[in-house]
Amino acid sequence: MNKLNVALTGTFRSNFQGDMRGVLDQSIAQLEKLSTDLNFNFFPVREGMETLEDARRVSKQLDSQDIDYIIIQNSSFADGDMLLPFLESSARLGVWAVPETTDSGPLPLNSICAMNLYMSEVDIHAPEYSKPVKWFYGFADDQDFIQRLTVTLRALTALKNLQESRILMIGDHAPGFHNLAFNEDKVKEMYGVEVHKIELDEFYSEFQYVHSQEHENSNVSELKAQAATVKVSEEHIQKAVSVEKTFYRLLEKYKSNGLAVQCWPHIPEKLGVMVCSSMGRIMEGYCTSGCEGDVMGVISSLALKFLTNSDPMLMDLSAWDKQEDAIYTWHCGNNPDCWYDSKGFSLENHFNRKTVGVVREGRFKSTEVTMLRLFDNKDTALIASGEMFERDKPHYKGSGGWFRNIKINDKSVGTQDFLNTIFVNSVPHHLAFIDVDRKYELLELIQWLGLKSMEPIEYKPYLQGRS
């Protein structure tokens, strides 16, 4: 994953009497330490900016260094003109005010007022500036400052990597799943993601070549060793290994870090194998994948992966326990191994293709989760959080777990309101999950994308319109 390039520059005004030089030097030293802890590349500008020409020079210098995020610290008050060159930069911006260095006498820095000037100037003087600007306050060792900066760094790192992503689409969306259709131009415009589509015939041809080669016993052994039990034939294990190798070869060939596959009905009919287990395998630290040709689901999963460096999953909502206020998340068995409980998973035949494997059969661990669905036909995103929890009740064949204590847009909702929000807003049936709480980072990420977070719609017995 590519690191974020972050720059810090400070404004000075000589007729203020505070130690602006000391404030900037201290901030640079503290951010240099944070750059290691928070994993970003740091580019400090050590000379304070005192004139408009200084600001123009620094802005040009930082553009030449491919900076992703510029933090302008008001080390002391400075005229609003100092901000204007940075509004022409390709980098995103933050404005930082620091506490006053004395509590009486002549005002030493007037830093908050300068930030107030800059933040309002963007909207009033430069309304054509389309990017948001985030404010920060405090010294760089304050916990509130560190939390606020951490959220931004995670969100912008995810955005940087998302906009450098490429998805390989094999086939089309699954037959009849028209809600998974997407507009390639809109995807590129909104998210910067490229989609390269190949036909199923190319996948079949690559598979036949791979499958005809002598199999390495280590690959078969590794596949079996991951599972708690194996209930499929040796033939299906061999085919699953070939599918996995085929995915790797095609992803490398087309330089892609995301994979959307029309996984049924043609592949099992043509090749006699389900690709579910193989899709779970490639997601384990290598590539994000989505079944049924769901490109927007893959993009949602990529965003989560880049926020956490953990392995996401793409799930259906398949059952509802109104008494326990919980929803069952489920899919055939294409989940990364990090999601399963202590019993692990078994390798089995598909639940409705009873002679065809390989799928992963298992139950999910208890964990906090964050959920995301991005769209190419809306200016909103669905962001939710909650927990998966283990329960002593029968489960459906495949891979699944129960989801509860849900928040939408950081607002607590019951499952009835959660489902109502999804149905009324025509949210597709695939939702991306990650096993970490990153709701704040997601809420910031969509702001940088120019999107809004979908608001919950309280259930009513009458027909309701979209939020």
C-alpha positions as CSV (number, residue, x, y, z in Angstrom):
1,M,0.0,0.0,0.0
2,N,1.4,3.4,-0.9
3,K,2.0,5.9,1.9
4,L,0.5,9.4,2.0
5,N,2.9,12.3,1.4
6,V,2.2,15.0,4.0
7,A,3.7,18.4,4.2
8,L,3.7,21.0,6.9
9,T,4.2,24.7,6.4
10,G,3.7,27.6,8.8
11,T,2.6,31.2,8.6
12,F,4.6,34.0,10.4
13,R,3.8,37.6,11.1
14,S,6.7,39.6,12.6
15,N,4.6,42.1,14.6
16,F,3.1,39.3,16.7
17,Q,5.3,38.7,19.8
18,G,4.8,34.9,20.3
19,D,7.4,32.3,19.7
20,M,6.2,31.4,16.3
21,R,9.5,29.9,15.3
22,G,9.5,27.7,18.3
23,V,5.9,26.6,17.7
24,L,6.8,25.5,14.1
25,D,10.0,23.8,15.1
26,Q,8.3,21.9,17.9
27,S,5.4,20.9,15.6
28,I,7.9,19.6,12.9
29,A,9.7,17.5,15.5
30,Q,6.4,16.0,16.8
31,L,5.1,15.2,13.3
32,E,8.4,13.6,12.4
33,K,7.8,11.2,15.3
34,L,4.1,10.7,14.3
35,S,5.1,10.0,10.7
36,T,6.7,6.7,12.0
37,D,3.8,5.9,14.3
38,L,1.1,6.7,11.7
39,N,3.1,5.5,8.6
40,F,3.2,8.5,6.4
41,N,5.9,10.3,4.5
42,F,6.6,13.7,6.0
43,F,7.9,16.8,4.1
44,P,8.4,19.8,6.5
45,V,8.9,23.3,5.3
46,R,11.2,24.6,8.0
47,E,11.2,28.3,7.0
48,G,8.1,30.2,8.0
49,M,6.0,32.0,5.3
50,E,5.9,35.8,5.9
51,T,4.8,37.1,2.5
52,L,2.6,36.2,-0.4
53,E,5.7,35.4,-2.4
54,D,6.8,33.0,0.3
55,A,3.4,31.2,0.0
56,R,3.7,31.0,-3.8
57,R,7.2,29.6,-3.6
58,V,6.2,27.0,-1.0
59,S,3.1,25.9,-2.8
60,K,5.0,25.5,-6.1
61,Q,7.8,23.6,-4.3
62,L,5.3,21.2,-2.6
63,D,3.5,20.5,-5.9
64,S,6.8,19.5,-7.5
65,Q,7.2,16.9,-4.6
66,D,3.8,15.2,-5.3
67,I,2.5,16.1,-1.9
68,D,-1.0,14.6,-1.2
69,Y,-1.9,16.7,1.9
70,I,-0.6,20.1,2.9
71,I,-1.2,21.2,6.5
72,I,-0.9,25.0,6.8
73,Q,-0.2,25.9,10.4
74,N,-1.0,29.3,11.6
75,S,2.1,29.5,13.7
76,S,1.0,33.1,14.0
77,F,-1.7,35.2,12.3
78,A,-1.1,36.0,8.6
79,D,-3.1,37.7,5.9
80,G,-5.7,35.7,4.0
81,D,-3.7,36.2,0.8
82,M,-1.3,33.6,2.1
83,L,-3.8,30.9,1.6
84,L,-4.6,31.6,-2.0
85,P,-1.7,29.9,-3.8
86,F,-2.5,26.7,-2.0
87,L,-6.0,26.7,-3.4
88,E,-4.4,26.2,-6.8
89,S,-2.4,23.2,-5.6
90,S,-3.3,19.6,-6.6
91,A,-2.9,18.6,-2.9
92,R,-5.7,18.5,-0.4
93,L,-5.5,21.0,2.5
94,G,-5.8,21.3,6.2
95,V,-5.5,24.4,8.4
96,W,-4.0,24.1,11.9
97,A,-4.3,26.5,14.9
98,V,-2.2,26.1,18.0
99,P,-2.9,27.3,21.6
100,E,-1.6,30.7,22.6
101,T,1.8,30.6,24.3
102,T,0.8,33.0,27.1
103,D,-2.5,33.6,28.9
104,S,-2.3,37.3,29.3
105,G,-0.6,40.4,28.0
106,P,-0.2,41.1,24.2
107,L,-1.8,38.4,22.1
108,P,1.2,36.3,21.1
109,L,0.0,34.4,18.0
110,N,-3.7,35.0,17.3
111,S,-3.7,31.5,15.7
112,I,-7.3,30.6,16.1
113,C,-8.4,33.8,14.5
114,A,-6.1,33.1,11.5
115,M,-7.6,29.7,11.1
116,N,-11.1,31.2,11.3
117,L,-10.1,33.6,8.5
118,Y,-8.7,30.9,6.3
119,M,-11.6,28.4,6.7
120,S,-14.2,31.1,5.9
121,E,-12.2,32.6,3.1
122,V,-12.3,29.3,1.1
123,D,-16.1,29.4,1.0
124,I,-16.6,33.2,0.5
125,H,-13.6,34.3,-1.5
126,A,-13.0,31.1,-3.5
127,P,-16.4,29.4,-3.9
128,E,-15.2,27.6,-7.0
129,Y,-12.7,25.7,-4.9
130,S,-14.3,22.2,-4.8
131,K,-12.3,20.3,-2.2
132,P,-13.1,20.3,1.5
133,V,-10.6,21.7,4.0
134,K,-10.2,20.2,7.5
135,W,-9.3,22.2,10.6
136,F,-7.0,21.1,13.4
137,Y,-6.3,22.5,16.8
138,G,-3.8,21.8,19.5
139,F,-0.1,20.9,19.8
140,A,0.9,17.7,18.0
141,D,1.2,15.7,21.2
142,D,-2.4,16.4,22.2
143,Q,-4.6,13.3,22.1
144,D,-7.5,15.1,20.4
145,F,-5.1,16.4,17.7
146,I,-3.6,13.0,17.2
147,Q,-7.0,11.3,16.9
148,R,-8.2,13.9,14.4
149,L,-5.1,13.7,12.3
150,T,-5.2,9.9,12.4
151,V,-8.7,9.8,11.0
152,T,-7.6,12.1,8.2
153,L,-4.4,10.2,7.4
154,R,-6.3,6.9,7.2
155,A,-9.0,8.3,5.1
156,L,-6.7,10.0,2.6
157,T,-4.3,7.0,2.4
158,A,-7.3,4.9,1.5
159,L,-8.4,7.4,-1.1
160,K,-5.0,7.6,-2.6
161,N,-4.7,3.9,-3.0
162,L,-8.3,3.5,-4.1
163,Q,-7.7,6.1,-6.9
164,E,-4.7,4.1,-8.1
165,S,-6.7,0.8,-8.2
166,R,-7.6,-1.4,-11.1
167,I,-10.3,-4.0,-11.1
168,L,-10.3,-7.1,-13.4
169,M,-13.8,-8.1,-14.3
170,I,-14.3,-11.6,-15.5
171,G,-17.5,-12.0,-17.4
172,D,-20.5,-9.8,-16.5
173,H,-22.8,-9.5,-13.5
174,A,-24.7,-12.6,-12.6
175,P,-27.8,-13.2,-14.8
176,G,-30.8,-11.2,-13.5
177,F,-28.7,-9.3,-10.9
178,H,-29.4,-6.0,-12.7
179,N,-28.7,-4.1,-9.4
180,L,-25.0,-4.9,-9.8
181,A,-24.7,-3.2,-13.2
182,F,-22.3,-0.2,-13.2
183,N,-21.2,2.7,-15.4
184,E,-17.5,2.4,-16.1
185,D,-17.1,6.1,-16.9
186,K,-18.9,7.1,-13.7
187,V,-16.7,4.7,-11.7
188,K,-13.6,6.4,-13.1
189,E,-14.9,9.9,-12.6
190,M,-16.2,9.3,-9.0
191,Y,-13.5,7.0,-7.6
192,G,-10.6,7.1,-10.0
193,V,-10.8,3.3,-10.4
194,E,-10.2,1.6,-13.7
195,V,-12.1,-1.5,-14.7
196,H,-10.7,-3.9,-17.3
197,K,-13.2,-6.5,-18.5
198,I,-12.4,-9.9,-20.1
199,E,-14.8,-12.6,-21.3
200,L,-15.3,-15.9,-19.6
201,D,-13.7,-17.6,-22.5
202,E,-10.4,-16.1,-21.6
203,F,-10.8,-17.4,-18.1
204,Y,-11.6,-20.9,-19.3
205,S,-8.6,-20.9,-21.7
206,E,-6.3,-19.8,-18.9
207,F,-7.8,-22.3,-16.5
208,Q,-7.4,-25.2,-19.0
209,Y,-3.7,-24.3,-19.4
210,V,-3.1,-24.1,-15.7
211,H,-5.0,-27.3,-14.9
212,S,-3.1,-29.2,-17.6
213,Q,0.2,-28.5,-15.8
214,E,1.6,-30.8,-13.1
215,H,0.2,-29.6,-9.8
216,E,2.5,-28.9,-6.9
217,N,1.5,-31.0,-3.9
218,S,2.4,-28.1,-1.7
219,N,-0.6,-26.0,-3.1
220,V,-3.0,-28.9,-2.6
221,S,-1.6,-29.5,0.9
222,E,-1.8,-25.8,1.8
223,L,-5.4,-25.6,0.7
224,K,-6.3,-28.7,2.8
225,A,-4.3,-27.6,5.8
226,Q,-6.2,-24.3,6.1
227,A,-9.4,-26.1,6.7
228,A,-10.7,-27.8,9.9
229,T,-12.2,-30.6,7.7
230,V,-12.2,-31.5,4.1
231,K,-15.5,-32.9,2.7
232,V,-14.9,-32.6,-1.1
233,S,-13.2,-34.8,-3.6
234,E,-9.6,-34.7,-4.6
235,E,-10.7,-33.7,-8.1
236,H,-12.4,-30.6,-6.7
237,I,-9.4,-29.7,-4.6
238,Q,-7.2,-29.9,-7.7
239,K,-9.6,-27.7,-9.7
240,A,-9.8,-25.2,-6.9
241,V,-6.0,-24.9,-6.9
242,S,-6.1,-24.3,-10.6
243,V,-8.8,-21.6,-10.3
244,E,-6.7,-19.9,-7.7
245,K,-3.6,-20.0,-9.9
246,T,-5.7,-18.8,-12.8
247,F,-6.8,-15.8,-10.8
248,Y,-3.3,-14.9,-9.8
249,R,-2.0,-15.2,-13.4
250,L,-4.8,-13.0,-14.8
251,L,-4.5,-10.4,-12.0
252,E,-0.8,-10.1,-12.7
253,K,-1.3,-10.0,-16.5
254,Y,-3.7,-7.1,-16.2
255,K,-2.0,-5.4,-13.2
256,S,-5.1,-5.5,-11.1
257,N,-5.7,-5.4,-7.3
258,G,-9.4,-6.0,-7.4
259,L,-11.4,-8.9,-9.0
260,A,-15.1,-9.1,-9.9
261,V,-16.2,-12.6,-11.2
262,Q,-19.4,-13.8,-12.8
263,C,-19.0,-16.9,-10.6
264,W,-22.3,-18.6,-11.7
265,P,-24.0,-20.2,-13.5
266,H,-21.5,-20.7,-16.4
267,I,-18.3,-21.5,-14.5
268,P,-19.6,-24.5,-12.5
269,E,-21.5,-25.7,-15.6
270,K,-18.4,-25.4,-17.9
271,L,-15.6,-26.4,-15.5
272,G,-17.4,-28.4,-12.8
273,V,-16.0,-26.3,-9.9
274,M,-17.2,-23.5,-7.7
275,V,-14.8,-20.6,-7.4
276,C,-15.9,-19.6,-3.9
277,S,-13.0,-21.0,-1.9
278,S,-10.5,-19.8,-4.4
279,M,-11.9,-16.2,-4.1
280,G,-11.5,-16.4,-0.3
281,R,-7.9,-17.6,-0.7
282,I,-6.8,-14.7,-3.0
283,M,-8.4,-12.2,-0.6
284,E,-6.0,-13.2,2.2
285,G,-3.5,-10.4,1.9
286,Y,-3.3,-10.3,-1.9
287,C,-6.4,-9.0,-3.7
288,T,-10.0,-7.9,-3.0
289,S,-12.7,-9.8,-4.8
290,G,-16.4,-9.7,-5.4
291,C,-18.7,-12.5,-6.5
292,E,-21.5,-12.2,-9.1
293,G,-19.6,-9.5,-11.0
294,D,-20.2,-6.8,-8.4
295,V,-17.7,-4.1,-9.3
296,M,-19.1,-1.5,-6.9
297,G,-18.9,-4.1,-4.1
298,V,-15.2,-4.6,-4.9
299,I,-14.6,-0.9,-4.8
300,S,-16.4,-0.7,-1.4
301,S,-14.2,-3.6,-0.2
302,L,-11.0,-1.9,-1.5
303,A,-11.8,1.2,0.4
304,L,-12.2,-0.8,3.6
305,K,-9.0,-2.8,3.0
306,F,-7.0,0.4,2.4
307,L,-8.4,1.9,5.7
308,T,-7.3,-1.1,7.8
309,N,-4.9,-3.4,5.8
310,S,-7.2,-6.2,6.9
311,D,-9.2,-8.6,4.7
312,P,-12.8,-7.5,3.9
313,M,-15.7,-9.6,2.9
314,L,-18.8,-9.0,0.7
315,M,-22.0,-10.3,2.2
316,D,-25.8,-10.7,1.6
317,L,-28.4,-10.0,4.4
318,S,-30.3,-13.3,4.5
319,A,-32.3,-13.6,7.7
320,W,-33.8,-11.4,10.4
321,D,-34.3,-12.2,14.1
322,K,-36.7,-9.5,15.2
323,Q,-36.7,-10.7,18.8
324,E,-32.9,-10.5,19.2
325,D,-32.7,-7.5,16.9
326,A,-30.1,-9.1,14.7
327,I,-29.5,-9.7,11.0
328,Y,-27.9,-12.8,9.5
329,T,-25.1,-12.0,7.0
330,W,-24.4,-14.8,4.6
331,H,-22.7,-16.0,1.4
332,C,-21.9,-19.2,-0.3
333,G,-18.4,-19.6,1.2
334,N,-15.9,-17.1,-0.3
335,N,-14.7,-15.4,2.8
336,P,-11.1,-14.9,4.0
337,D,-10.0,-17.2,6.8
338,C,-9.7,-14.2,9.3
339,W,-13.5,-14.0,9.6
340,Y,-14.2,-17.5,10.9
341,D,-14.6,-18.4,14.6
342,S,-12.3,-20.7,16.6
343,K,-13.8,-23.8,14.9
344,G,-12.5,-22.6,11.5
345,F,-14.1,-23.7,8.3
346,S,-14.6,-26.9,6.3
347,L,-14.2,-27.3,2.6
348,E,-17.5,-28.6,1.2
349,N,-19.7,-28.8,-1.9
350,H,-22.0,-25.9,-2.7
351,F,-25.3,-25.9,-0.8
352,N,-27.5,-25.9,-3.9
353,R,-25.0,-27.6,-6.3
354,K,-24.6,-30.6,-4.0
355,T,-22.0,-32.4,-6.2
356,V,-19.8,-29.4,-6.9
357,G,-17.1,-27.8,-4.7
358,V,-15.3,-26.0,-3.3
359,V,-16.9,-23.6,-0.8
360,R,-15.9,-22.7,2.8
361,E,-18.5,-23.7,5.4
362,G,-18.2,-21.9,8.7
363,R,-19.4,-19.4,11.2
364,F,-18.1,-15.9,11.9
365,K,-16.1,-14.8,15.0
366,S,-17.4,-12.2,17.4
367,T,-15.9,-8.8,16.4
368,E,-16.7,-5.2,15.9
369,V,-17.4,-4.4,12.2
370,T,-17.7,-1.5,9.8
371,M,-19.9,-1.8,6.7
372,L,-19.8,0.2,3.5
373,R,-21.6,0.3,0.2
374,L,-20.6,2.8,-2.5
375,F,-22.6,3.7,-5.6
376,D,-22.0,5.0,-9.0
377,N,-25.6,6.4,-9.4
378,K,-25.9,8.3,-6.1
379,D,-24.1,11.1,-4.3
380,T,-24.4,9.2,-1.0
381,A,-22.7,6.2,0.6
382,L,-24.1,3.8,3.1
383,I,-21.9,3.6,6.2
384,A,-22.8,1.4,9.2
385,S,-21.1,-0.2,12.2
386,G,-21.9,-2.8,14.8
387,E,-20.8,-6.2,15.9
388,M,-20.8,-9.8,14.7
389,F,-21.6,-12.1,17.6
390,E,-21.5,-15.8,18.0
391,R,-24.7,-17.5,19.1
392,D,-25.8,-21.0,19.9
393,K,-28.4,-21.4,17.2
394,P,-28.6,-23.4,13.9
395,H,-27.0,-21.7,10.9
396,Y,-27.5,-22.0,7.2
397,K,-25.1,-23.8,4.9
398,G,-22.3,-21.6,3.7
399,S,-20.5,-18.9,5.6
400,G,-22.4,-16.5,7.9
401,G,-22.8,-14.6,11.1
402,W,-25.2,-12.5,13.1
403,F,-24.9,-8.7,13.0
404,R,-26.4,-6.4,15.7
405,N,-26.0,-3.1,17.7
406,I,-26.0,-1.2,14.4
407,K,-25.3,2.4,13.7
408,I,-25.9,4.2,10.4
409,N,-24.0,7.4,10.0
410,D,-22.9,7.0,13.6
411,K,-26.6,7.0,14.8
412,S,-27.9,3.9,16.6
413,V,-30.7,2.1,14.8
414,G,-32.7,-1.0,15.3
415,T,-32.6,-3.7,12.6
416,Q,-36.0,-2.7,11.3
417,D,-34.9,0.8,10.6
418,F,-31.6,-0.6,9.2
419,L,-33.4,-2.8,6.7
420,N,-35.9,0.0,5.9
421,T,-33.1,2.4,5.1
422,I,-31.6,-0.2,2.7
423,F,-34.8,-1.1,1.0
424,V,-36.2,2.4,0.6
425,N,-32.9,3.7,-0.8
426,S,-32.5,0.8,-3.3
427,V,-29.2,-0.4,-1.8
428,P,-27.9,-3.4,-3.7
429,H,-27.8,-6.7,-1.8
430,H,-24.0,-6.9,-1.4
431,L,-22.5,-5.1,1.6
432,A,-18.8,-4.9,2.4
433,F,-17.6,-5.6,5.9
434,I,-14.3,-5.2,7.8
435,D,-13.5,-6.5,11.2
436,V,-12.4,-3.1,12.7
437,D,-14.3,0.0,13.7
438,R,-13.5,2.6,11.1
439,K,-16.7,4.6,10.8
440,Y,-15.1,7.9,11.5
441,E,-12.5,7.3,8.8
442,L,-15.3,6.3,6.3
443,L,-17.3,9.3,7.1
444,E,-14.3,11.5,6.3
445,L,-13.3,9.5,3.2
446,I,-16.7,10.2,1.6
447,Q,-16.4,13.9,2.3
448,W,-13.1,13.9,0.4
449,L,-14.9,12.1,-2.4
450,G,-17.6,14.8,-2.4
451,L,-20.3,12.3,-1.2
452,K,-22.7,12.4,1.7
453,S,-23.5,9.7,4.2
454,M,-26.9,8.1,3.9
455,E,-29.2,9.0,6.7
456,P,-31.2,6.3,8.5
457,I,-34.9,6.2,7.6
458,E,-37.1,5.3,10.6
459,Y,-39.5,2.5,9.8
460,K,-43.2,3.6,9.2
461,P,-46.1,1.4,8.1
462,Y,-46.7,3.7,5.1
463,L,-44.8,4.0,1.8
464,Q,-41.6,6.1,2.3
465,G,-39.4,8.0,-0.1
466,R,-35.6,7.9,-0.3
467,S,-33.3,9.9,2.0
